[in-house]
């Protein structure tokens, strides 16, 4: 790897920083846009696809036990994973966006990079403490929670076992999710891919041991998720200690300074609300679908996992591009920010078109590989179709949300999150009332399309503020970056 250093600002400036060509930071700073997107998005997309395939295989493991209640329990327990994302996302997404903006500002003022360690330490330890509180409280209320998830008498025991084990690992799962965002914020997308793929492989091995060999059922499936993510936490902690140039999880860097806490939680609260509404969405959806029996629930679980393959590929782009957007904004590079947004939008559109057509044409063959019941198969095919339409809208919504998070537009990101949650409940209730099960299946699709329209309006409204931030960002110092983010 070349060790050549490229000035990122005119050499006459005494505060100019240098970035090593080929380094993770170089991809954020000056690499060609396409090459930067490949570096940041492809590894994450690959890891997410592997994770999505794991979800399909895991459903196959549980389905091999020939107990519909077990498969329904895994579907009913999905809001708990949303809970984990809510906890880890508050600190990981907010902290990661601030880290990238600070690194971008450090090209003009190296002092900005010194604040990164405080941000990363606060984010990681904040996610752990929050995970302990949330997971512990949920365990104390496990039985009411299982009922709230929509489990009937047949599915309740399996749901209790699955959810109980997941809740015990909430601090670990939250820390793993948070660390993933922070490592990506520094541009180390390949390290994230290695961790996620290794975690998936470990998950599969543990599934075979716990489910097929030891016969622990859905409790074994949940235990394998927790232990695999514990390995992710260890991997990231070691990598940050040995290889990271800027990040640290050492407690000595922990701070409760408002200049760090406010911008992290300011962006993170949007992620919290979005994940919180996802939990509400799943609860309402599961309770309404449960009235139609375990068959629709099982079909929904399998169909969602199949549709996640192209959806996660798009998420790899919309999430992977966030550090590049935030870095360009912190640096004050208007042209790079605009070029990144254009290239990302074209990529999302292309992926959505190709994979939607492919999965739609092969939907019968794909779904029949997992379910033999013809009635369940028919419902599953309808769900896949609805999921594919929602995926297209969600892809562009995710890109707009990443833009808002990367540029510190916390209010805009929060409005989108609130809009999704507020719209879904009446849409699904009316859909169930007017169209029955079909209305439930298509409710999320209608909501996603509406949220995309809201996001486009917010983007048009926010353009002037983003332009002003770019103009100011080129002259900011470390204190200025933090003060602007806190505001």
Secondary structure as UniProt FT lines:
FT   STRAND          5..7
FT   TURN            11..12
FT   TURN            14..15
FT   STRAND          18..20
FT   TURN            21..22
FT   HELIX           24..29
FT   HELIX           33..37
FT   HELIX           38..42
FT   HELIX           43..63
FT   TURN            64..65
FT   HELIX           68..76
FT   HELIX           78..105
FT   TURN            106..108
FT   HELIX           110..115
FT   HELIX           116..140
FT   HELIX           142..148
FT   TURN            149..150
FT   HELIX           153..168
FT   HELIX           170..185
FT   TURN            186..187
FT   HELIX           189..207
FT   HELIX           208..213
FT   HELIX           217..242
FT   HELIX           251..253
FT   HELIX           258..290
FT   TURN            291..292
FT   HELIX           294..320
FT   HELIX           322..331
FT   HELIX           334..361
FT   HELIX           363..368
FT   TURN            369..370
FT   HELIX           374..406
FT   TURN            407..408
FT   HELIX           410..435
FT   HELIX           437..473
FT   TURN            474..475
FT   HELIX           478..486
//
